[in-house]
């Protein structure tokens, strides 16, 4: 388990869980059957170890492999509204949701987005208090509710679904075309954003993301620090 890395202990994907259970089962077989040589257990364990590390290394390089083995996060709260269809598909009931909010010491009324990660953890993005403040009374609250869509950044289309926050635009020097298309943006827009921050080549960017407020985060290769 130590050789598999800290990721194996800190976050178990479905694939990691299967590998861990298989290793435990192999160990039990050898311990119970004293007539069986110990190498009958060690050799399969080594094979599983090599498979897990190999797939982990491949997944580091190819995002499609990560999506294949880990899956995609699911938005359960979208712009302050419960996504009942997503909850139904994930078999995630209201008690599970409220439990997660209590553990995060978060009021459901203050949640802008809640994303169910592939590990089963719920990531919560709270509303911007400067925008969603309640100091104006009940009438103010109703007005805020009606104008929520209009306050979203122009970067995002009105029907955009926030499946993962922040939204990656560039990963490992490669443009995430699907995310750009969902944003209804193109390479020209992205290149302009990079040029404004002194970056002329997409390949020089290790990671570029955009959050639900339309703010860019750029971590460029061979530079001292990230750009905002």
Secondary structure, DSSP 4 states (H G I P E B T S, - for coil): -TTT-HHHHH---HHHHHHHHHHHHHHHHHHH-TTS-THHHHHHHHHHHHHHHHHHHHHHH-HHHHHHHH---EEEEETTEE-HHHHHHTT--HHHHHHHHHHTT--GGGEEEEEE-TTSPEEEEE--TTTS--TTHHHHHHHHHHTHHHHS-TTS-TT---SSSSEEEEETTEE-HHHHHHTT--HHHHHHHHHTTT---GGGEEEEEE-TTS-EEEEETTSSS-B-
